[in-house]
Amino acid sequence: MEFREILVIIIGAVFIHNFVLNRFLGICPFVGVSRQIEASLGMAMAVVFVMTLAGAVTWCIDNYLLIPLGVEQFLQTVTFILVIAALVQLVEMFLQKTSPVLYSALGIYLPLITTNCAVMGVALLNIRENHTFLETVIFSASAAVGFGIALVLMAGIRERLELVGLPKPFRGAPIAFIVAALMAIAFMGFAGMKL
């Protein structure tokens, strides 16, 4: 695999086909956790870990177990969900032991990574695109980094907006969705890049 191909996968997953701002996957944690930068950074790191590992493990299970047995059509979704749930449990136990403050700040959104459609989406897209193992790891990590960038940018903007005297009807979710829409429009500018 050439460096240029790796660069295309990375830039494409992070900016052009950003999971939150272009594919609209993972909106729940994007809006829910993006109130504080610290919580957003913690969630971003957890998602990077889970997405990268989930992509790699699901690719291996699909290519070395499900496809040879001819059961990929029947067991792919269930298997992928089990892998993702197990990885989220590992992250949850790790954060609970090492950073109780971050664990509390993430609250319900940490176990929701299990049902985060972005994590499942990256596993399924790797299979659909016929990525090799290396491409799978690069794509999964890049998609997670793109998710994290969008999350942290959103948190920074929302923290600044808390200091501004917004009219009452715009506070909370309404301004979050307006900002998300503007960020999505801004990220559309990357689609014109010549790689």
N, CA and C atoms as an extended XYZ file, in Angstrom:
585
Properties=species:S:1:pos:R:3:atomname:S:1:resname:S:1:resid:I:1 pbc="F F F"
N         0.836       -1.171        0.000 N   MET     1
C         0.000        0.000        0.000 CA  MET     1
C         0.887        1.243        0.000 C   MET     1
N         0.614        2.156       -0.901 N   GLU     2
C         1.410        3.372       -1.033 CA  GLU     2
C         0.992        4.414       -0.006 C   GLU     2
N         1.913        5.349        0.262 N   PHE     3
C         1.636        6.431        1.210 CA  PHE     3
C         0.452        7.269        0.750 C   PHE     3
N         0.349        7.499       -0.558 N   ARG     4
C        -0.747        8.307       -1.108 CA  ARG     4
C        -2.097        7.663       -0.817 C   ARG     4
N        -2.180        6.337       -0.945 N   GLU     5
C        -3.435        5.630       -0.669 CA  GLU     5
C        -3.811        5.744        0.804 C   GLU     5
N        -2.815        5.645        1.665 N   ILE     6
C        -3.060        5.797        3.104 CA  ILE     6
C        -3.558        7.200        3.403 C   ILE     6
N        -2.919        8.192        2.787 N   LEU     7
C        -3.315        9.590        2.987 CA  LEU     7
C        -4.750        9.835        2.511 C   LEU     7
N        -5.129        9.244        1.398 N   VAL     8
C        -6.494        9.390        0.868 CA  VAL     8
C        -7.509        8.800        1.852 C   VAL     8
N        -7.199        7.638        2.417 N   ILE     9
C        -8.104        7.022        3.394 CA  ILE     9
C        -8.242        7.908        4.623 C   ILE     9
N        -7.118        8.415        5.123 N   ILE    10
C        -7.135        9.238        6.335 CA  ILE    10
C        -7.903       10.525        6.115 C   ILE    10
N        -7.552       11.281        5.085 N   ILE    11
C        -8.224       12.559        4.828 CA  ILE    11
C        -9.697       12.344        4.506 C   ILE    11
N        -9.980       11.299        3.747 N   GLY    12
C       -11.368       11.001        3.418 CA  GLY    12
C       -12.205       10.697        4.646 C   GLY    12
N       -11.680        9.878        5.556 N   ALA    13
C       -12.451        9.487        6.746 CA  ALA    13
C       -12.547       10.615        7.767 C   ALA    13
N       -11.486       11.393        7.924 N   VAL    14
C       -11.489       12.455        8.933 CA  VAL    14
C       -12.304       13.667        8.480 C   VAL    14
N       -12.092       14.119        7.267 N   PHE    15
C       -12.685       15.384        6.837 CA  PHE    15
C       -13.821       15.238        5.827 C   PHE    15
N       -13.589       14.525        4.738 N   ILE    16
C       -14.552       14.505        3.639 CA  ILE    16
C       -15.784       13.694        3.993 C   ILE    16
N       -15.598       12.491        4.520 N   HIS    17
C       -16.728       11.627        4.877 CA  HIS    17
C       -16.807       11.476        6.391 C   HIS    17
N       -16.715       12.580        7.103 N   ASN    18
C       -16.769       12.581        8.560 CA  ASN    18
C       -18.046       11.881        9.017 C   ASN    18
N       -17.897       10.956        9.951 N   PHE    19
C       -19.035       10.141       10.375 CA  PHE    19
C       -20.162       10.959       10.973 C   PHE    19
N       -19.853       12.019       11.692 N   VAL    20
C       -20.896       12.824       12.320 CA  VAL    20
C       -21.428       13.885       11.367 C   VAL    20
N       -20.546       14.583       10.691 N   LEU    21
C       -20.950       15.759        9.923 CA  LEU    21
C       -21.291       15.474        8.467 C   LEU    21
N       -20.964       14.289        7.965 N   ASN    22
C       -21.300       13.946        6.589 CA  ASN    22
C       -22.209       12.736        6.511 C   ASN    22
N       -21.900       11.718        7.292 N   ARG    23
C       -22.704       10.490        7.279 CA  ARG    23
C       -23.815       10.524        8.324 C   ARG    23
N       -23.740       11.476        9.250 N   PHE    24
C       -24.734       11.668       10.310 CA  PHE    24
C       -24.911       10.424       11.166 C   PHE    24
N       -23.802        9.789       11.517 N   LEU    25
C       -23.792        8.645       12.418 CA  LEU    25
C       -23.210        9.089       13.752 C   LEU    25
N       -23.775        8.638       14.841 N   GLY    26
C       -23.268        8.978       16.163 CA  GLY    26
C       -23.709       10.338       16.654 C   GLY    26
N       -24.886       10.771       16.245 N   ILE    27
C       -25.380       12.096       16.623 CA  ILE    27
C       -25.690       12.186       18.123 C   ILE    27
N       -26.194       11.106       18.728 N   CYS    28
C       -26.573       11.132       20.144 CA  CYS    28
C       -25.401       11.524       21.049 C   CYS    28
N       -24.255       10.819       21.003 N   PRO    29
C       -23.142       11.262       21.844 CA  PRO    29
C       -22.556       12.594       21.383 C   PRO    29
N       -22.666       12.885       20.085 N   PHE    30
C       -22.146       14.147       19.560 CA  PHE    30
C       -22.858       15.328       20.216 C   PHE    30
N       -24.160       15.267       20.321 N   VAL    31
C       -24.921       16.361       20.930 CA  VAL    31
C       -24.883       16.257       22.455 C   VAL    31
N       -24.945       15.038       22.984 N   GLY    32
C       -25.035       14.854       24.426 CA  GLY    32
C       -23.762       15.132       25.196 C   GLY    32
N       -22.622       14.774       24.656 N   VAL    33
C       -21.361       14.892       25.395 CA  VAL    33
C       -20.623       16.177       25.058 C   VAL    33
N       -21.068       16.903       24.071 N   SER    34
C       -20.298       18.055       23.590 CA  SER    34
C       -20.568       19.339       24.365 C   SER    34
N       -20.836       19.223       25.648 N   ARG    35
C       -21.047       20.430       26.453 CA  ARG    35
C       -19.751       20.935       27.076 C   ARG    35
N       -18.810       20.014       27.338 N   GLN    36
C       -17.534       20.368       27.951 CA  GLN    36
C       -16.398       19.720       27.163 C   GLN    36
N       -15.310       20.455       27.012 N   ILE    37
C       -14.178       19.948       26.235 CA  ILE    37
C       -13.565       18.721       26.897 C   ILE    37
N       -13.451       18.730       28.246 N   GLU    38
C       -12.824       17.591       28.936 CA  GLU    38
C       -13.610       16.301       28.683 C   GLU    38
N       -14.923       16.366       28.832 N   ALA    39
C       -15.761       15.184       28.601 CA  ALA    39
C       -15.687       14.763       27.134 C   ALA    39
N       -15.636       15.736       26.232 N   SER    40
C       -15.546       15.434       24.806 CA  SER    40
C       -14.224       14.753       24.463 C   SER    40
N       -13.142       15.211       25.061 N   LEU    41
C       -11.842       14.572       24.829 CA  LEU    41
C       -11.847       13.133       25.334 C   LEU    41
N       -12.432       12.925       26.513 N   GLY    42
C       -12.525       11.570       27.059 CA  GLY    42
C       -13.355       10.663       26.171 C   GLY    42
N       -14.493       11.174       25.709 N   MET    43
C       -15.348       10.384       24.823 CA  MET    43
C       -14.633       10.115       23.501 C   MET    43
N       -13.929       11.119       22.988 N   ALA    44
C       -13.200       10.953       21.723 CA  ALA    44
C       -12.151        9.855       21.853 C   ALA    44
N       -11.420        9.847       22.958 N   MET    45
C       -10.399        8.807       23.152 CA  MET    45
C       -11.048        7.427       23.280 C   MET    45
N       -12.155        7.354       23.992 N   ALA    46
C       -12.856        6.071       24.130 CA  ALA    46
C       -13.350        5.583       22.774 C   ALA    46
N       -13.896        6.496       21.964 N   VAL    47
C       -14.401        6.119       20.647 CA  VAL    47
C       -13.256        5.709       19.721 C   VAL    47
N       -12.125        6.401       19.788 N   VAL    48
C       -10.969        6.028       18.968 CA  VAL    48
C       -10.543        4.602       19.308 C   VAL    48
N       -10.448        4.297       20.593 N   PHE    49
C       -10.054        2.958       21.015 CA  PHE    49
C       -11.058        1.913       20.537 C   PHE    49
N       -12.337        2.150       20.814 N   VAL    50
C       -13.373        1.168       20.486 CA  VAL    50
C       -13.509        1.003       18.975 C   VAL    50
N       -13.550        2.112       18.227 N   MET    51
C       -13.729        2.024       16.773 CA  MET    51
C       -12.563        1.317       16.093 C   MET    51
N       -11.351        1.655       16.499 N   THR    52
C       -10.178        1.045       15.871 CA  THR    52
C       -10.138       -0.452       16.166 C   THR    52
N       -10.295       -0.804       17.428 N   LEU    53
C       -10.276       -2.216       17.787 CA  LEU    53
C       -11.461       -2.959       17.198 C   LEU    53
N       -12.635       -2.334       17.212 N   ALA    54
C       -13.831       -2.987       16.653 CA  ALA    54
C       -13.646       -3.246       15.162 C   ALA    54
N       -13.097       -2.276       14.443 N   GLY    55
C       -12.849       -2.469       13.016 CA  GLY    55
C       -11.911       -3.635       12.764 C   GLY    55
N       -10.812       -3.688       13.518 N   ALA    56
C        -9.815       -4.748       13.330 CA  ALA    56
C       -10.372       -6.119       13.707 C   ALA    56
N       -11.029       -6.194       14.868 N   VAL    57
C       -11.535       -7.486       15.345 CA  VAL    57
C       -12.676       -7.989       14.463 C   VAL    57
N       -13.590       -7.100       14.092 N   THR    58
C       -14.711       -7.545       13.248 CA  THR    58
C       -14.230       -7.970       11.867 C   THR    58
N       -13.195       -7.298       11.340 N   TRP    59
C       -12.641       -7.709       10.042 CA  TRP    59
C       -12.072       -9.124       10.147 C   TRP    59
N       -11.312       -9.378       11.216 N   CYS    60
C       -10.725      -10.712       11.398 CA  CYS    60
C       -11.812      -11.771       11.562 C   CYS    60
N       -12.805      -11.493       12.372 N   ILE    61
C       -13.884      -12.466       12.583 CA  ILE    61
C       -14.628      -12.723       11.278 C   ILE    61
N       -14.890      -11.653       10.536 N   ASP    62
C       -15.629      -11.812        9.284 CA  ASP    62
C       -14.817      -12.626        8.271 C   ASP    62
N       -13.547      -12.282        8.109 N   ASN    63
C       -12.727      -12.925        7.076 CA  ASN    63
C       -12.207      -14.307        7.451 C   ASN    63
N       -11.989      -14.556        8.726 N   TYR    64
C       -11.414      -15.839        9.123 CA  TYR    64
C       -12.402      -16.801        9.767 C   TYR    64
N       -13.612      -16.331       10.074 N   LEU    65
C       -14.577      -17.221       10.708 CA  LEU    65
C       -15.908      -17.266        9.955 C   LEU    65
N       -16.527      -16.095        9.801 N   LEU    66
C       -17.879      -16.065        9.224 CA  LEU    66
C       -17.895      -16.420        7.737 C   LEU    66
N       -17.013      -15.820        6.946 N   ILE    67
C       -16.990      -16.096        5.503 CA  ILE    67
C       -16.594      -17.545        5.210 C   ILE    67
N       -15.529      -18.079        5.840 N   PRO    68
C       -15.211      -19.488        5.564 CA  PRO    68
C       -16.344      -20.460        5.939 C   PRO    68
N       -17.119      -20.114        6.971 N   LEU    69
C       -18.239      -20.974        7.362 CA  LEU    69
C       -19.500      -20.700        6.543 C   LEU    69
N       -19.472      -19.611        5.769 N   GLY    70
C       -20.619      -19.256        4.932 CA  GLY    70
C       -21.816      -18.725        5.709 C   GLY    70
N       -21.551      -18.129        6.876 N   VAL    71
C       -22.655      -17.637        7.713 CA  VAL    71
C       -22.621      -16.117        7.897 C   VAL    71
N       -21.833      -15.426        7.070 N   GLU    72
C       -21.700      -13.974        7.250 CA  GLU    72
C       -23.019      -13.234        7.106 C   GLU    72
N       -23.902      -13.714        6.240 N   GLN    73
C       -25.196      -13.042        6.052 CA  GLN    73
C       -26.071      -13.164        7.284 C   GLN    73
N       -25.902      -14.233        8.032 N   PHE    74
C       -26.783      -14.500        9.155 CA  PHE    74
C       -26.234      -14.004       10.490 C   PHE    74
N       -24.929      -14.067       10.655 N   LEU    75
C       -24.336      -13.784       11.960 CA  LEU    75
C       -23.495      -12.512       12.029 C   LEU    75
N       -23.322      -11.825       10.912 N   GLN    76
C       -22.441      -10.658       10.888 CA  GLN    76
C       -22.888       -9.575       11.882 C   GLN    76
N       -24.131       -9.173       11.811 N   THR    77
C       -24.616       -8.088       12.672 CA  THR    77
C       -24.532       -8.469       14.147 C   THR    77
N       -24.989       -9.648       14.485 N   VAL    78
C       -24.978      -10.097       15.876 CA  VAL    78
C       -23.546      -10.186       16.398 C   VAL    78
N       -22.666      -10.756       15.606 N   THR    79
C       -21.265      -10.894       16.004 CA  THR    79
C       -20.623       -9.535       16.205 C   THR    79
N       -20.856       -8.615       15.287 N   PHE    80
C       -20.267       -7.284       15.392 CA  PHE    80
C       -20.769       -6.566       16.643 C   PHE    80
N       -22.050       -6.696       16.953 N   ILE    81
C       -22.605       -6.056       18.153 CA  ILE    81
C       -21.962       -6.631       19.410 C   ILE    81
N       -21.759       -7.943       19.447 N   LEU    82
C       -21.121       -8.575       20.607 CA  LEU    82
C       -19.680       -8.088       20.782 C   LEU    82
N       -18.946       -7.979       19.690 N   VAL    83
C       -17.563       -7.492       19.755 CA  VAL    83
C       -17.533       -6.056       20.276 C   VAL    83
N       -18.391       -5.209       19.735 N   ILE    84
C       -18.439       -3.805       20.149 CA  ILE    84
C       -18.823       -3.699       21.620 C   ILE    84
N       -19.822       -4.471       22.054 N   ALA    85
C       -20.254       -4.437       23.459 CA  ALA    85
C       -19.118       -4.857       24.394 C   ALA    85
N       -18.370       -5.880       24.008 N   ALA    86
C       -17.252       -6.330       24.838 CA  ALA    86
C       -16.167       -5.257       24.941 C   ALA    86
N       -15.864       -4.594       23.829 N   LEU    87
C       -14.850       -3.542       23.849 CA  LEU    87
C       -15.291       -2.354       24.698 C   LEU    87
N       -16.563       -2.009       24.616 N   VAL    88
C       -17.075       -0.895       25.426 CA  VAL    88
C       -17.003       -1.249       26.906 C   VAL    88
N       -17.283       -2.499       27.246 N   GLN    89
C       -17.179       -2.931       28.639 CA  GLN    89
C       -15.750       -2.768       29.147 C   GLN    89
N       -14.771       -3.113       28.304 N   LEU    90
C       -13.367       -2.932       28.686 CA  LEU    90
C       -13.044       -1.469       28.946 C   LEU    90
N       -13.490       -0.592       28.051 N   VAL    91
C       -13.253        0.847       28.214 CA  VAL    91
C       -13.937        1.353       29.471 C   VAL    91
N       -15.156        0.913       29.697 N   GLU    92
C       -15.916        1.355       30.866 CA  GLU    92
C       -15.221        0.947       32.168 C   GLU    92
N       -14.768       -0.302       32.243 N   MET    93
C       -14.068       -0.774       33.441 CA  MET    93
C       -12.753       -0.019       33.637 C   MET    93
N       -12.029        0.223       32.533 N   PHE    94
C       -10.766        0.949       32.606 CA  PHE    94
C       -10.983        2.370       33.121 C   PHE    94
N       -11.966        3.079       32.566 N   LEU    95
C       -12.223        4.455       32.990 CA  LEU    95
C       -12.731        4.524       34.428 C   LEU    95
N       -13.538        3.567       34.825 N   GLN    96
C       -14.068        3.555       36.189 CA  GLN    96
C       -12.934        3.406       37.198 C   GLN    96
N       -11.922        2.618       36.849 N   LYS    97
C       -10.786        2.407       37.752 CA  LYS    97
C        -9.784        3.556       37.708 C   LYS    97
N        -9.488        4.061       36.503 N   THR    98
C        -8.406        5.041       36.360 CA  THR    98
C        -8.865        6.490       36.455 C   THR    98
N       -10.089        6.791       36.017 N   SER    99
C       -10.555        8.179       36.016 CA  SER    99
C       -12.037        8.254       36.369 C   SER    99
N       -12.347        8.135       37.660 N   PRO   100
C       -13.752        8.180       38.074 CA  PRO   100
C       -14.457        9.486       37.697 C   PRO   100
N       -13.699       10.587       37.663 N   VAL   101
C       -14.301       11.876       37.301 CA  VAL   101
C       -14.755       11.857       35.843 C   VAL   101
N       -13.890       11.381       34.955 N   LEU   102
C       -14.246       11.281       33.541 CA  LEU   102
C       -15.369       10.266       33.351 C   LEU   102
N       -15.303        9.169       34.069 N   TYR   103
C       -16.352        8.149       34.004 CA  TYR   103
C       -17.712        8.761       34.363 C   TYR   103
N       -17.736        9.579       35.412 N   SER   104
C       -18.985       10.246       35.817 CA  SER   104
C       -19.411       11.297       34.800 C   SER   104
N       -18.440       12.026       34.243 N   ALA   105
C       -18.771       13.076       33.268 CA  ALA   105
C       -19.395       12.493       32.001 C   ALA   105
N       -18.907       11.322       31.587 N   LEU   106
C       -19.454       10.688       30.380 CA  LEU   106
C       -20.822       10.087       30.641 C   LEU   106
N       -21.052        9.686       31.885 N   GLY   107
C       -22.379        9.204       32.278 CA  GLY   107
C       -22.923        8.111       31.381 C   GLY   107
N       -24.153        8.296       30.971 N   ILE   108
C       -24.872        7.301       30.166 CA  ILE   108
C       -24.292        7.173       28.763 C   ILE   108
N       -23.548        8.175       28.307 N   TYR   109
C       -23.054        8.158       26.929 CA  TYR   109
C       -21.938        7.140       26.712 C   TYR   109
N       -21.247        6.770       27.784 N   LEU   110
C       -20.198        5.753       27.636 CA  LEU   110
C       -20.776        4.390       27.261 C   LEU   110
N       -21.759        3.865       27.996 N   PRO   111
C       -22.333        2.587       27.549 CA  PRO   111
C       -23.075        2.712       26.216 C   PRO   111
N       -23.491        3.916       25.873 N   LEU   112
C       -24.174        4.100       24.596 CA  LEU   112
C       -23.247        3.948       23.396 C   LEU   112
N       -21.922        3.908       23.627 N   ILE   113
C       -21.001        3.639       22.515 CA  ILE   113
C       -21.336        2.279       21.911 C   ILE   113
N       -21.837        1.373       22.764 N   THR   114
C       -22.207        0.041       22.285 CA  THR   114
C       -23.220        0.136       21.158 C   THR   114
N       -24.182        1.022       21.306 N   THR   115
C       -25.217        1.165       20.282 CA  THR   115
C       -24.956        2.358       19.370 C   THR   115
N       -23.769        2.935       19.465 N   ASN   116
C       -23.423        4.055       18.599 CA  ASN   116
C       -23.323        3.536       17.161 C   ASN   116
N       -24.163        4.058       16.326 N   CYS   117
C       -24.198        3.574       14.949 CA  CYS   117
C       -22.910        3.886       14.199 C   CYS   117
N       -22.115        4.835       14.679 N   ALA   118
C       -20.837        5.122       14.020 CA  ALA   118
C       -19.877        3.948       14.177 C   ALA   118
N       -19.875        3.317       15.341 N   VAL   119
C       -18.982        2.181       15.573 CA  VAL   119
C       -19.412        0.997       14.705 C   VAL   119
N       -20.708        0.732       14.688 N   MET   120
C       -21.213       -0.349       13.841 CA  MET   120
C       -21.020        0.006       12.368 C   MET   120
N       -21.212        1.275       12.038 N   GLY   121
C       -21.050        1.737       10.659 CA  GLY   121
C       -19.645        1.520       10.143 C   GLY   121
N       -18.637        1.794       10.981 N   VAL   122
C       -17.258        1.614       10.529 CA  VAL   122
C       -16.964        0.138       10.283 C   VAL   122
N       -17.504       -0.739       11.131 N   ALA   123
C       -17.292       -2.180       10.935 CA  ALA   123
C       -17.938       -2.648        9.635 C   ALA   123
N       -19.148       -2.202        9.380 N   LEU   124
C       -19.852       -2.613        8.165 CA  LEU   124
C       -19.254       -1.993        6.907 C   LEU   124
N       -18.816       -0.733        6.993 N   LEU   125
C       -18.203       -0.084        5.823 CA  LEU   125
C       -16.886       -0.756        5.437 C   LEU   125
N       -16.128       -1.201        6.427 N   ASN   126
C       -14.881       -1.906        6.123 CA  ASN   126
C       -15.154       -3.163        5.320 C   ASN   126
N       -16.206       -3.866        5.670 N   ILE   127
C       -16.562       -5.094        4.957 CA  ILE   127
C       -17.099       -4.753        3.566 C   ILE   127
N       -17.983       -3.759        3.501 N   ARG   128
C       -18.591       -3.385        2.213 CA  ARG   128
C       -17.561       -2.881        1.212 C   ARG   128
N       -16.567       -2.149        1.702 N   GLU   129
C       -15.539       -1.574        0.823 CA  GLU   129
C       -14.422       -2.570        0.506 C   GLU   129
N       -14.511       -3.788        1.020 N   ASN   130
C       -13.481       -4.820        0.811 CA  ASN   130
C       -12.088       -4.332        1.197 C   ASN   130
N       -11.989       -3.653        2.324 N   HIS   131
C       -10.694       -3.183        2.798 CA  HIS   131
C        -9.825       -4.353        3.229 C   HIS   131
N        -8.534       -4.194        3.037 N   THR   132
C        -7.582       -5.153        3.603 CA  THR   132
C        -7.514       -4.880        5.102 C   THR   132
N        -6.770       -5.708        5.820 N   PHE   133
C        -6.666       -5.503        7.267 CA  PHE   133
C        -6.034       -4.154        7.584 C   PHE   133
N        -4.953       -3.803        6.893 N   LEU   134
C        -4.284       -2.523        7.136 CA  LEU   134
C        -5.214       -1.356        6.805 C   LEU   134
N        -5.914       -1.442        5.679 N   GLU   135
C        -6.873       -0.387        5.319 CA  GLU   135
C        -7.984       -0.288        6.356 C   GLU   135
N        -8.404       -1.414        6.897 N   THR   136
C        -9.438       -1.427        7.925 CA  THR   136
C        -8.988       -0.689        9.172 C   THR   136
N        -7.786       -0.975        9.622 N   VAL   137
C        -7.265       -0.315       10.825 CA  VAL   137
C        -7.110        1.183       10.582 C   VAL   137
N        -6.562        1.550        9.433 N   ILE   138
C        -6.368        2.975        9.110 CA  ILE   138
C        -7.714        3.682        8.989 C   ILE   138
N        -8.655        3.084        8.275 N   PHE   139
C        -9.975        3.694        8.099 CA  PHE   139
C       -10.700        3.818        9.430 C   PHE   139
N       -10.666        2.773       10.241 N   SER   140
C       -11.363        2.791       11.532 CA  SER   140
C       -10.790        3.865       12.450 C   SER   140
N        -9.474        3.921       12.544 N   ALA   141
C        -8.833        4.933       13.390 CA  ALA   141
C        -9.099        6.339       12.861 C   ALA   141
N        -9.046        6.511       11.553 N   SER   142
C        -9.281        7.826       10.951 CA  SER   142
C       -10.729        8.276       11.144 C   SER   142
N       -11.668        7.371       10.980 N   ALA   143
C       -13.078        7.709       11.198 CA  ALA   143
C       -13.300        8.113       12.651 C   ALA   143
N       -12.641        7.412       13.566 N   ALA   144
C       -12.769        7.743       14.987 CA  ALA   144
C       -12.138        9.097       15.301 C   ALA   144
N       -10.990        9.378       14.693 N   VAL   145
C       -10.348       10.686       14.893 CA  VAL   145
C       -11.246       11.797       14.343 C   VAL   145
N       -11.852       11.563       13.183 N   GLY   146
C       -12.795       12.541       12.632 CA  GLY   146
C       -13.973       12.772       13.558 C   GLY   146
N       -14.499       11.693       14.136 N   PHE   147
C       -15.575       11.797       15.115 CA  PHE   147
C       -15.112       12.639       16.308 C   PHE   147
N       -13.889       12.344       16.793 N   GLY   148
C       -13.345       13.081       17.933 CA  GLY   148
C       -13.115       14.551       17.640 C   GLY   148
N       -12.616       14.847       16.456 N   ILE   149
C       -12.402       16.253       16.072 CA  ILE   149
C       -13.721       17.005       16.058 C   ILE   149
N       -14.727       16.409       15.442 N   ALA   150
C       -16.044       17.055       15.396 CA  ALA   150
C       -16.598       17.252       16.807 C   ALA   150
N       -16.421       16.272       17.669 N   LEU   151
C       -16.919       16.329       19.042 CA  LEU   151
C       -16.238       17.444       19.834 C   LEU   151
N       -14.912       17.517       19.737 N   VAL   152
C       -14.157       18.528       20.491 CA  VAL   152
C       -14.420       19.927       19.939 C   VAL   152
N       -14.497       20.073       18.614 N   LEU   153
C       -14.830       21.379       18.034 CA  LEU   153
C       -16.207       21.851       18.516 C   LEU   153
N       -17.158       20.943       18.502 N   MET   154
C       -18.504       21.263       18.957 CA  MET   154
C       -18.499       21.676       20.427 C   MET   154
N       -17.740       20.962       21.253 N   ALA   155
C       -17.662       21.292       22.683 CA  ALA   155
C       -17.056       22.678       22.889 C   ALA   155
N       -15.999       22.982       22.130 N   GLY   156
C       -15.389       24.309       22.243 CA  GLY   156
C       -16.352       25.418       21.873 C   GLY   156
N       -17.100       25.214       20.820 N   ILE   157
C       -18.085       26.217       20.392 CA  ILE   157
C       -19.191       26.346       21.425 C   ILE   157
N       -19.687       25.217       21.935 N   ARG   158
C       -20.773       25.264       22.914 CA  ARG   158
C       -20.334       25.895       24.230 C   ARG   158
N       -19.072       25.657       24.627 N   GLU   159
C       -18.572       26.313       25.843 CA  GLU   159
C       -18.538       27.827       25.672 C   GLU   159
N       -18.126       28.271       24.495 N   ARG   160
C       -18.105       29.712       24.223 CA  ARG   160
C       -19.516       30.288       24.184 C   ARG   160
N       -20.454       29.520       23.626 N   LEU   161
C       -21.831       29.999       23.524 CA  LEU   161
C       -22.506       30.113       24.890 C   LEU   161
N       -22.018       29.361       25.889 N   GLU   162
C       -22.570       29.470       27.244 CA  GLU   162
C       -22.278       30.851       27.844 C   GLU   162
N       -21.198       31.476       27.369 N   LEU   163
C       -20.807       32.788       27.890 CA  LEU   163
C       -21.553       33.935       27.217 C   LEU   163
N       -22.226       33.618       26.116 N   VAL   164
C       -22.945       34.630       25.348 CA  VAL   164
C       -24.393       34.640       25.807 C   VAL   164
N       -25.001       35.804       25.801 N   GLY   165
C       -26.403       35.908       26.198 CA  GLY   165
C       -27.333       35.477       25.076 C   GLY   165
N       -27.504       34.182       24.910 N   LEU   166
C       -28.414       33.666       23.882 CA  LEU   166
C       -29.858       33.841       24.320 C   LEU   166
N       -30.742       34.114       23.375 N   PRO   167
C       -32.160       34.131       23.726 CA  PRO   167
C       -32.580       32.753       24.254 C   PRO   167
N       -33.507       32.735       25.195 N   LYS   168
C       -33.904       31.500       25.861 CA  LYS   168
C       -34.318       30.378       24.904 C   LYS   168
N       -35.068       30.657       23.822 N   PRO   169
C       -35.472       29.559       22.933 CA  PRO   169
C       -34.305       28.884       22.204 C   PRO   169
N       -33.149       29.552       22.138 N   PHE   170
C       -32.008       28.985       21.423 CA  PHE   170
C       -31.057       28.210       22.331 C   PHE   170
N       -31.224       28.282       23.628 N   ARG   171
C       -30.305       27.620       24.556 CA  ARG   171
C       -30.474       26.103       24.506 C   ARG   171
N       -29.360       25.409       24.729 N   GLY   172
C       -29.399       23.948       24.789 CA  GLY   172
C       -29.365       23.300       23.414 C   GLY   172
N       -30.310       22.384       23.198 N   ALA   173
C       -30.334       21.588       21.959 CA  ALA   173
C       -30.524       22.432       20.693 C   ALA   173
N       -31.386       23.477       20.706 N   PRO   174
C       -31.558       24.225       19.450 CA  PRO   174
C       -30.262       24.823       18.910 C   PRO   174
N       -29.476       25.463       19.772 N   ILE   175
C       -28.234       26.060       19.282 CA  ILE   175
C       -27.228       24.963       18.925 C   ILE   175
N       -27.293       23.826       19.623 N   ALA   176
C       -26.404       22.711       19.297 CA  ALA   176
C       -26.675       22.210       17.880 C   ALA   176
N       -27.941       22.094       17.511 N   PHE   177
C       -28.260       21.621       16.163 CA  PHE   177
C       -27.928       22.670       15.101 C   PHE   177
N       -28.078       23.931       15.429 N   ILE   178
C       -27.702       24.996       14.492 CA  ILE   178
C       -26.191       24.967       14.251 C   ILE   178
N       -25.424       24.844       15.333 N   VAL   179
C       -23.963       24.781       15.223 CA  VAL   179
C       -23.553       23.533       14.445 C   VAL   179
N       -24.199       22.401       14.730 N   ALA   180
C       -23.876       21.155       14.013 CA  ALA   180
C       -24.133       21.315       12.517 C   ALA   180
N       -25.230       21.985       12.166 N   ALA   181
C       -25.541       22.204       10.749 CA  ALA   181
C       -24.479       23.085       10.095 C   ALA   181
N       -24.062       24.135       10.781 N   LEU   182
C       -23.027       25.015       10.234 CA  LEU   182
C       -21.682       24.298       10.113 C   LEU   182
N       -21.371       23.440       11.090 N   MET   183
C       -20.135       22.660       11.009 CA  MET   183
C       -20.195       21.685        9.830 C   MET   183
N       -21.356       21.070        9.616 N   ALA   184
C       -21.511       20.142        8.492 CA  ALA   184
C       -21.309       20.867        7.163 C   ALA   184
N       -21.846       22.078        7.067 N   ILE   185
C       -21.665       22.870        5.850 CA  ILE   185
C       -20.183       23.219        5.669 C   ILE   185
N       -19.509       23.575        6.766 N   ALA   186
C       -18.083       23.914        6.693 CA  ALA   186
C       -17.257       22.709        6.258 C   ALA   186
N       -17.579       21.520        6.779 N   PHE   187
C       -16.835       20.316        6.413 CA  PHE   187
C       -17.112       19.904        4.971 C   PHE   187
N       -18.234       20.342        4.407 N   MET   188
C       -18.507       20.042        3.006 CA  MET   188
C       -17.462       20.667        2.091 C   MET   188
N       -16.807       21.723        2.573 N   GLY   189
C       -15.756       22.363        1.794 CA  GLY   189
C       -14.582       21.437        1.516 C   GLY   189
N       -14.369       20.446        2.390 N   PHE   190
C       -13.282       19.493        2.166 CA  PHE   190
C       -13.578       18.544        1.004 C   PHE   190
N       -14.844       18.427        0.624 N   ALA   191
C       -15.216       17.502       -0.448 CA  ALA   191
C       -14.617       17.907       -1.798 C   ALA   191
N       -14.250       19.167       -1.942 N   GLY   192
C       -13.680       19.639       -3.193 CA  GLY   192
C       -12.169       19.441       -3.298 C   GLY   192
N       -11.570       18.827       -2.280 N   MET   193
C       -10.111       18.624       -2.283 CA  MET   193
C        -9.699       17.643       -3.358 C   MET   193
N        -8.634       17.961       -4.045 N   LYS   194
C        -8.066       17.046       -5.039 CA  LYS   194
C        -6.968       16.232       -4.371 C   LYS   194
N        -7.179       14.938       -4.263 N   LEU   195
C        -6.174       14.082       -3.620 CA  LEU   195
C        -5.434       13.308       -4.646 C   LEU   195
